[in-house]
Amino acid sequence: MAGINWLGRGLGVVCAALLASAWAYVLWVPAAGLTVTGINVVTALLLVAFAVFAGIAAAHGHAVVLALLFLASFFPVGAFLIPTDHWLKWVGWIDLGLLAAAVLIWATRRREAVS
């Protein structure tokens, strides 16, 4: 069971790093294929922050925090991007990786002994 927990943690960290990198790329590289202005900049910065916090939560094995960050990043943007014909559709699929990591970590968490 410890191996599955570490697999979930590793998957969460990798997915979070990919998400943070993708959103940072969208923000700072004009050739990314998107024009990011106004509120879109704030949203992209927020999604970078969510990805960083998700990586920290995954590394520490906090499945509930990871699941909440998945919800915060997937439903506003990730679910919208999956059916598109753009390279950013992978952001939605990587968001689902955060959910898989949260499930793996939660399923293999240590059970507290009730005294």
C-alpha positions in Angstrom: 0.0 0.0 0.0 2.9 2.4 0.6 4.0 2.0 -3.0 0.6 3.1 -4.3 0.6 6.1 -1.9 4.0 7.2 -3.3 2.7 6.6 -6.8 -0.2 8.9 -6.1 2.1 11.5 -4.6 4.5 11.3 -7.5 1.6 11.5 -10.0 0.2 14.6 -8.2 3.6 16.4 -8.2 4.2 15.6 -11.9 0.7 16.7 -12.9 1.0 19.9 -10.8 4.4 20.7 -12.3 3.0 20.2 -15.8 0.0 22.4 -15.1 2.1 25.2 -13.6 4.4 25.1 -16.6 1.6 25.1 -19.1 -0.1 28.1 -17.6 3.1 30.0 -17.2 3.9 29.3 -20.8 0.5 30.6 -21.8 1.1 33.7 -19.7 4.6 34.7 -20.8 5.0 33.3 -24.3 3.1 35.2 -27.0 3.6 32.4 -29.5 1.5 30.1 -27.3 -1.5 30.7 -29.6 -3.5 32.7 -27.1 -4.0 36.4 -26.4 -4.0 36.7 -22.6 -5.2 40.1 -21.4 -7.3 41.5 -18.6 -9.1 39.1 -16.4 -7.5 36.2 -18.3 -4.1 37.1 -16.9 -5.6 37.0 -13.3 -7.2 33.6 -14.1 -4.0 32.2 -15.5 -2.0 33.4 -12.5 -4.5 31.9 -10.2 -4.3 28.5 -12.0 -0.5 28.6 -11.7 -0.9 29.2 -8.0 -3.4 26.3 -7.7 -1.0 24.1 -9.5 1.8 25.0 -7.1 -0.4 24.4 -4.1 -1.5 21.1 -5.6 2.1 20.0 -6.0 2.8 20.8 -2.3 -0.4 19.0 -1.2 0.5 16.0 -3.3 4.1 15.9 -1.9 2.7 16.0 1.7 0.0 13.4 0.9 -3.1 15.7 1.5 -5.7 14.0 -0.6 -8.6 16.3 0.4 -6.6 19.5 -0.4 -5.5 18.0 -3.7 -9.1 17.1 -4.6 -10.3 20.6 -3.8 -7.6 22.1 -5.9 -8.6 19.7 -8.7 -12.2 21.0 -8.4 -11.0 24.6 -8.4 -9.0 24.2 -11.6 -10.9 21.6 -13.5 -14.5 22.9 -13.6 -13.9 26.5 -14.5 -11.3 25.8 -17.2 -10.2 22.2 -17.6 -13.6 20.8 -18.5 -14.1 23.5 -21.1 -10.7 22.8 -22.7 -10.9 19.0 -23.0 -13.1 19.0 -26.2 -11.3 21.8 -27.9 -8.9 21.4 -30.8 -6.0 23.2 -29.2 -2.9 22.0 -27.4 -4.4 23.3 -24.2 -6.9 20.4 -24.1 -4.0 18.5 -22.4 -4.4 20.9 -19.4 -7.9 19.4 -18.8 -6.5 15.8 -19.0 -3.6 16.7 -16.7 -6.2 18.1 -14.3 -7.8 14.7 -14.2 -4.4 13.3 -13.2 -4.7 15.4 -10.1 -8.0 13.7 -9.3 -6.4 10.3 -9.9 -3.6 11.2 -7.5 -6.0 12.4 -4.9 -7.9 9.1 -5.1 -4.7 7.0 -4.8 -3.5 9.0 -1.8 -6.9 8.9 -0.1 -7.3 5.2 -0.7 -3.9 4.4 0.9 -4.0 6.9 3.8 -3.0 5.7 7.2 -6.0 4.9 9.3 -6.0 6.5 12.7 -6.5 4.0 15.6 -9.6 4.9 17.6 -8.9 4.7 21.3 
